[in-house]
Amino acid sequence: VNLKEDVREIKIELVDLKETVHELVTAIDKLAKAVDDLRVEYSAMAMQLTRHEKWIQQIAGKLGIKLEY
């Protein structure tokens, strides 16, 4: 086995390693975006739920209904 072949093999392995790292970074970026999208959606839903709870309390108060917790 000569040195040129060893160097060539190492270069090929490095190229493969770079491709793998690039694919992993891309996958992590997609996952991070999905998590952020879910966080935004959850926040919007939580705000809507809070608003609905307030409305229900207001309606119950106007109708003279005591709501149990």
N, C-alpha and C positions, 0 to 999 in steps of 0.2 A: 504494500500500500504506500503510495507516494504522497508527499505533502500537498501537491496540487489537488489531488482527489479529495483529501481530507478537508481542505479549505473550501472546495466546491460543495461538498456535502454540508459543511457548516453553514455556508451561505444559503443553501436551499432550505435547511432547517430554520434559519433566521427568517427567511421570507414566509415560510409556513407559520412561524410563531407570530410574526407581525400581522398576518391575515387573521389568525385566531384572536389576537388581542383586539384588533379592529372590530371583529364581529361581536366580541364580548362587550366592548364599549358601546356599540350601536344597540345591542340588546338592553343594556343597562339604561341607556338614554330613553329608549321606548318605554321601559318599565317605569322610570321616574316620571315620564310624562303621563302615563296612565294613572299612577298614584296621585299626581297633582290634579288631574282631571276629576278623579273621584273625591279628592278633598274639597274642590270647588263645588261639586255637585252636592256633597254632604252638607256643606255650609249653607247652600241655598235651601236645601230641604229642611234644615234645622230652623232657619229663619221663617220659612213658611209654616212649619209646625207651631212655632211660637206665636205667630200671627193668628193662626186658627184657634189655638188655645185661648188667646185673649178675646177673640170674637165670641167664642162659646161662653166664656165667663160673662161678657157683656150681655149677651142674649139671655142667659140664665138670670142675671140680675134684673133685667127689665121685665122678665116674666115672673119674677119672684120665686124662682126655683133654686133650692140649695143643692149644690153638687157635692157629692161625697168623694173623698180622695182615697 
